[in-house]
Amino acid sequence: MDSPVVWFPQICEATREIPRLAALDVLDFLSDKAFPKEYAARSKPFLLRLGPLKFSEAEILGLLQGAYGDQTVNVRFGNMADPGSYLNRREEVMPLRSFIGEHFMQVNDAGTAYAAGTVIPVKMARDLGVPFPMFYPEYFFNEPRMWIGKKGTVTALHKDLPDNFSFASFGAKEWLLYPSADFPYLYMIHPRPNALPDFGVSMVNAKSPDATRFPEFSKATPITIMQRAGDLLYVPAGWSHFVENHEDSLMINFWLKRGRSPAVLGRDR
């Protein structure tokens, strides 16, 4: 039976003849008809500028501290650019109101406290002006997740499945995206094989690689893209990525459900 465990080697094979991208397409419009053929089926990421936002950063933070202040978030502490710190990080669950007041608004916490990957109610995403991505029916997606952190917070280089759609509500984030062809050079390990065997974390600090310990990493060539408020970034299954907040940032992302195999594999599940 098909499952996410076997997708990645199949994605590598399916994309083997696809030419390497020199840069991401940055779009002002993308039709529902063009997306599956030109991007999903070709495992091709893009950045889509969706236009003016519904709320300002101050309005968003007010809503988060007020109506959604009791929503709990998962907070990571430490230098997440370092793979060892990322894998052995300290985590704490706290109300969103407490995180914003005690960590996000505090200068001395820059780069060390990151409320990352918290599942949030669909209504909360909608109240923030973030709709489900328009390219699939809503029931294809998992619940939205929220990522809020100060300038300097990081998610280490990793690979996860399946397709990822991320929307930036405010701030700027730098993404380093590595195609599946670069996977042999990324020194990935699978820290939780019993739970998520398709998830991998690189042992390389992508921003400060140790060439002596990881000599093959220099063969990997990422595409760099800056995501800003109002941008929707599509990261197809199989693309590894490192993410750094260049400004205080809020992102909401949507993963396709794990029962939906990537379009590049040529089957509809």
C-alpha positions as CSV (number, residue, x, y, z in Angstrom):
1,M,0.0,0.0,0.0
2,D,1.2,3.5,-0.9
3,S,2.3,5.6,2.1
4,P,4.5,8.6,2.9
5,V,7.3,6.3,3.9
6,V,7.9,5.4,0.3
7,W,7.2,8.7,-1.3
8,F,10.6,10.3,-1.0
9,P,12.6,7.8,-3.1
10,Q,9.8,7.8,-5.6
11,I,9.9,11.6,-5.7
12,C,13.7,11.5,-6.3
13,E,13.1,9.1,-9.2
14,A,10.2,11.1,-10.7
15,T,12.2,14.4,-10.6
16,R,15.5,13.0,-11.8
17,E,15.2,14.3,-15.3
18,I,13.6,17.7,-14.3
19,P,16.2,20.5,-14.9
20,R,17.5,22.2,-11.8
21,L,15.8,25.6,-11.0
22,A,18.1,28.7,-11.0
23,A,15.5,30.7,-9.1
24,L,11.9,30.5,-7.9
25,D,9.1,31.9,-9.9
26,V,7.6,35.0,-8.2
27,L,4.0,35.4,-9.3
28,D,1.3,37.9,-9.0
29,F,-1.4,35.5,-10.1
30,L,-1.7,31.7,-10.6
31,S,-4.8,30.0,-11.9
32,D,-6.3,26.8,-10.5
33,K,-5.7,25.2,-13.8
34,A,-2.0,26.2,-14.1
35,F,-1.0,25.1,-10.6
36,P,-1.4,21.3,-11.0
37,K,0.3,21.1,-14.4
38,E,3.0,23.7,-14.2
39,Y,4.0,23.4,-10.5
40,A,2.6,20.5,-8.5
41,A,3.2,17.8,-11.1
42,R,6.7,19.2,-11.7
43,S,7.6,19.5,-8.0
44,K,8.3,23.2,-8.6
45,P,8.1,25.6,-5.8
46,F,6.9,29.2,-6.2
47,L,6.2,32.4,-4.3
48,L,2.8,34.0,-4.9
49,R,2.2,37.6,-3.9
50,L,-1.5,37.8,-2.8
51,G,-1.7,41.5,-2.4
52,P,-2.6,43.9,0.5
53,L,-3.2,42.3,3.8
54,K,-6.4,42.6,5.8
55,F,-4.7,43.6,9.1
56,S,-1.6,45.4,10.2
57,E,1.0,43.7,12.5
58,A,-0.4,45.7,15.5
59,E,-3.9,44.6,14.8
60,I,-2.9,41.0,14.5
61,L,-0.9,41.1,17.8
62,G,-3.9,42.7,19.4
63,L,-6.2,39.9,18.2
64,L,-3.8,37.2,19.3
65,Q,-3.4,38.7,22.8
66,G,-7.1,39.4,23.1
67,A,-9.5,37.0,21.6
68,Y,-6.9,34.2,21.2
69,G,-4.7,34.9,24.2
70,D,-5.7,31.6,25.9
71,Q,-4.7,29.6,22.9
72,T,-1.7,27.5,23.9
73,V,1.4,27.4,21.8
74,N,4.5,25.2,21.6
75,V,7.6,27.3,22.4
76,R,11.1,26.2,21.5
77,F,14.1,27.6,23.3
78,G,17.7,27.7,22.1
79,N,19.8,28.2,19.0
80,M,17.8,26.3,16.4
81,A,20.3,26.9,13.7
82,D,22.5,24.4,15.4
83,P,21.3,20.8,14.6
84,G,22.2,19.5,18.0
85,S,20.3,22.2,19.8
86,Y,17.4,21.8,17.4
87,L,17.2,18.0,18.1
88,N,17.6,18.4,21.9
89,R,15.7,21.6,22.3
90,R,13.8,22.5,25.4
91,E,10.1,23.1,24.8
92,E,7.3,24.6,26.8
93,V,3.6,24.9,26.3
94,M,2.1,28.3,27.3
95,P,-0.8,30.6,26.5
96,L,-0.2,32.8,23.4
97,R,-0.8,35.9,25.5
98,S,2.1,34.9,27.8
99,F,4.4,34.1,24.9
100,I,3.8,37.5,23.2
101,G,4.1,39.4,26.5
102,E,7.1,37.6,28.0
103,H,9.1,36.6,25.0
104,F,8.0,38.1,21.6
105,M,7.9,41.6,22.9
106,Q,11.1,41.3,24.9
107,V,14.3,42.4,23.2
108,N,16.5,40.0,25.2
109,D,14.8,36.9,23.9
110,A,15.7,37.6,20.3
111,G,16.6,34.4,18.5
112,T,16.0,32.1,21.5
113,A,12.2,31.6,21.9
114,Y,10.1,30.5,19.0
115,A,6.4,29.5,19.1
116,A,6.7,27.0,16.2
117,G,4.3,24.6,14.6
118,T,1.3,25.0,16.8
119,V,-2.0,23.6,15.5
120,I,-4.6,26.3,15.6
121,P,-8.4,26.3,14.9
122,V,-9.5,27.0,11.4
123,K,-11.6,29.9,12.7
124,M,-8.4,31.5,14.2
125,A,-6.7,31.4,10.8
126,R,-9.7,32.9,9.1
127,D,-10.0,35.7,11.7
128,L,-6.4,36.5,11.0
129,G,-7.3,36.9,7.3
130,V,-5.6,33.7,6.2
131,P,-7.7,31.4,4.0
132,F,-6.9,27.8,3.0
133,P,-4.8,27.7,-0.2
134,M,-7.1,27.9,-3.2
135,F,-5.5,25.0,-5.2
136,Y,-7.2,22.1,-3.3
137,P,-10.4,21.6,-1.5
138,E,-10.2,22.4,2.2
139,Y,-10.7,18.8,3.2
140,F,-7.4,17.9,1.5
141,F,-5.5,19.9,4.2
142,N,-4.5,19.3,7.8
143,E,-5.4,21.9,10.3
144,P,-3.4,25.2,10.0
145,R,-0.3,25.7,12.1
146,M,1.1,28.9,13.4
147,W,4.8,30.0,13.6
148,I,5.6,33.3,15.5
149,G,9.0,34.4,16.5
150,K,11.4,37.3,16.7
151,K,14.1,38.3,14.3
152,G,16.8,35.7,14.4
153,T,14.7,32.7,15.2
154,V,15.3,29.7,13.0
155,T,14.1,26.3,11.9
156,A,17.1,24.0,11.1
157,L,17.6,22.4,7.7
158,H,15.1,19.5,7.5
159,K,12.8,17.5,5.2
160,D,9.2,16.8,5.8
161,L,6.2,15.5,3.8
162,P,3.9,16.3,2.2
163,D,3.3,19.5,0.2
164,N,3.5,22.7,2.3
165,F,1.8,26.0,1.7
166,S,3.0,28.8,4.0
167,F,1.4,32.3,4.3
168,A,3.3,35.2,5.8
169,S,1.1,37.5,7.9
170,F,3.8,39.9,8.9
171,G,7.6,40.1,8.9
172,A,10.2,38.7,6.5
173,K,11.6,35.1,6.4
174,E,14.5,33.8,4.4
175,W,14.1,30.3,3.0
176,L,16.9,28.1,1.7
177,L,15.3,25.4,-0.5
178,Y,17.1,22.2,-1.6
179,P,15.6,20.0,-4.3
180,S,15.5,16.2,-3.8
181,A,18.5,15.8,-6.0
182,D,20.6,17.5,-3.2
183,F,19.5,15.1,-0.5
184,P,22.6,12.9,-0.7
185,Y,24.7,15.9,0.3
186,L,22.6,17.1,3.3
187,Y,23.7,14.6,6.0
188,M,20.1,13.9,7.1
189,I,19.2,11.7,10.0
190,H,15.7,10.5,11.1
191,P,15.3,11.4,14.7
192,R,11.9,9.9,15.2
193,P,11.6,6.9,12.8
194,N,8.7,5.2,14.7
195,A,6.5,8.3,14.5
196,L,7.5,10.1,11.3
197,P,9.9,7.9,9.2
198,D,9.7,10.4,6.3
199,F,10.9,13.3,8.5
200,G,14.6,14.1,8.4
201,V,17.0,16.7,10.0
202,S,20.3,17.7,8.6
203,M,23.3,17.5,10.9
204,V,24.7,20.6,9.0
205,N,24.2,24.2,10.1
206,A,23.1,25.5,6.7
207,K,24.3,29.0,7.5
208,S,27.6,28.0,8.9
209,P,28.6,24.6,7.5
210,D,31.6,22.7,8.8
211,A,33.4,21.7,5.6
212,T,35.7,19.3,7.5
213,R,32.9,17.3,9.1
214,F,30.5,17.6,6.1
215,P,32.6,17.9,2.9
216,E,29.8,16.8,0.6
217,F,27.5,19.6,1.7
218,S,29.2,22.0,-0.7
219,K,27.7,20.1,-3.6
220,A,24.2,21.1,-2.5
221,T,22.9,24.3,-4.2
222,P,19.9,25.9,-2.5
223,I,17.5,28.4,-4.0
224,T,17.2,31.4,-1.7
225,I,13.9,33.3,-1.4
226,M,12.7,36.1,0.9
227,Q,9.1,35.7,1.9
228,R,7.3,38.9,3.1
229,A,3.9,39.8,4.4
230,G,1.2,38.7,2.0
231,D,3.4,36.1,0.3
232,L,2.3,32.5,-0.2
233,L,5.2,30.1,-0.6
234,Y,4.6,26.6,-2.0
235,V,7.2,24.0,-1.0
236,P,6.6,20.7,-2.7
237,A,7.1,17.4,-1.0
238,G,10.7,16.3,-1.1
239,W,12.3,19.8,-0.9
240,S,14.5,20.2,2.2
241,H,14.5,23.7,3.7
242,F,16.1,26.0,6.3
243,V,14.1,29.0,7.5
244,E,15.3,32.2,9.3
245,N,13.2,35.1,10.4
246,H,14.9,38.3,9.3
247,E,12.2,40.3,11.0
248,D,9.7,39.6,13.8
249,S,7.4,37.3,11.9
250,L,4.1,35.4,11.9
251,M,3.5,32.6,9.4
252,I,0.6,30.2,9.1
253,N,1.1,27.1,7.0
254,F,-1.0,24.3,5.6
255,W,0.2,20.8,4.9
256,L,-1.7,18.4,2.7
257,K,-3.0,15.4,4.6
258,R,-0.5,12.5,4.6
259,G,-3.0,10.4,2.7
260,R,-2.6,12.7,-0.3
261,S,0.4,11.6,-2.3
262,P,2.4,14.3,-4.1
263,A,1.2,15.3,-7.5
264,V,4.6,14.6,-9.0
265,L,4.0,10.9,-8.5
266,G,1.1,11.1,-11.0
267,R,-1.7,9.7,-8.9
268,D,-4.7,11.2,-7.2
269,R,-5.3,9.9,-3.7
